[in-house]
Amino acid sequence: MKKMETKRNNLKTTITAGVFVLLSATAFAQKTTKDTEAIRPYHVSIPESAIKELRQRINATRWPDKETVTDQSQGVKLQQIQDLVKYWGSTYDWHKAENKLNSLPQFVTKIDGLDIHFIHVRSKHKNAMPLIITHGWPGSIFEELKAIEPLTDPTKYGGKAEDAFDVVIPSMPGYGFSEKPTGTGWGVEKIGKSWDVLMKRLGYHHYVSQGGDWGAVIADAMGRQAPDGLLGIHVNMPATVPAEVADVLKAGGPVPEGLSDKEKAAFTSLNKLYTRGGGYAAMMVTRPQTLGYGLTDSPVGLASFFLDKFNEWTYSGGNAEKSLTKDEILDDISLYWFTDTAVSSAQLYWENNNNNFNVVEQKTREIKVPVAITVFPGEIYQAPKTWAEKAYPNLTYFNEVTKGGHFASWEEPQIFAQELRAAFKPLRK
């Protein structure tokens, strides 16, 4: 009897926000669903030893020979990556990046067995529209930071109070500070369902979803799923390529007959990606683990792999530093380095082995909610309106802007915010 009494009165000690809380063994054993769905504050703190090790690795780099061409057809030029990495290993200050993140409300919550990290900024304006924004690869939550204030406080940026959003920016599973999947199955469909769980858990019964790159694929998936409360989606990398055009691209054929000038331009851009610019994706689709050994062990390997895409996909004429600062580029690369997510992020390509531009493979015609599209001039391809209208039967907004590239909210946060205000205005209640 004494043993039973002792067991009943046994106390477990847990630490919550630095305060010791005593919980009885009985209470501990009877955790409610609400306990497992808890939203916990998150603070970024990379140890100084990790920063020191990064610099040591950079200084020990074994460099390849210089490229044998004058352009970037062989990849990132030796001089450019050496300049960036020299700055990374000496002057760059990761703590400034940490401070950017820690100045914002950050949280984690467990969804379907994984801790999901997210930023959640509520607008000071009444009746703000809840908005979830999903980043892509090789981007991260850093892509969205400059757009937060124009979205949450539009009165500072030429908008009206009724244009305001509450903004939720999650890190995809295996990216940044979200937990890494330890098994298969975390593709875009599952992520889309998880984002709905997240928004409902935050108390939002109606919301909209936005994304570029993988974020666009996830927004499309959410549009197909059409969960209760999802009012509409906005994408800045839409899947509009008709099946017959996609077949020609795969076969390496010439420009199909009967295309308009804008459709021909889109075909040409995509053909360049298929024939000369898509090797990065082919490696991640087929061998993310093998690729990861080099990217995980070599900071210069990681930086050059990412810089190649930043150069190509920004609206910069091939030099990412004309669109983004060195610090902004390195904030993103450092996040992948310190969180060791080169492999886990690449695994999403393996999970979702589709052509993300193809109407048929992305099932855009199954999307049940209103769809808005903004085309940025530096995007991988500029989606023609003719294709967009066929691809998305529920297309309610389409606009072409004059600045910005693939990383739209990072490169042109104010234009990005203006587009979201206009796109979602009809859906406000």
Buried (B, 14 or more C-beta within 10 A) or exposed (E): EEEEEEEEEEEEEEEEEEEEEEBEEEEEEEEEEEEEEEBEEBEBEBEEEEBEEBBEBBEEBEEEEEBEEEEBEEBBBBEBBBEBBEBBBEEBEBEEBBEBBBEBEBBBBBBBEBBBBBBBBBBEBEEBBBBBBBBBBBBBBBBBBBBBBBBBBBEEBEBEBBBBBBBBBBBBBBBBBBBBBEEEEBBBBBBBBBBBBBBBBBEBEBBBBBBBBBBBBBBBBBBBBBBEBBBBBBBBBBBBBBEEBBBBBEEEEEEBEEBEEBBBBBBEBBBBBBEEBBEBBEBBBEEBEEBBEEBBEBBBBBBBBBBBBBBBBBBBEEEBBEBBEBBBBBBBBBBBBBBEBBBBBBBBBBBBEBBBBBBBBBBBEEBEBBBBBBBBEBBBBBBBBBBBEBBBEBBBBBEBBEBBBBBBBBBBBBBBBBBBBBBBEEBBE
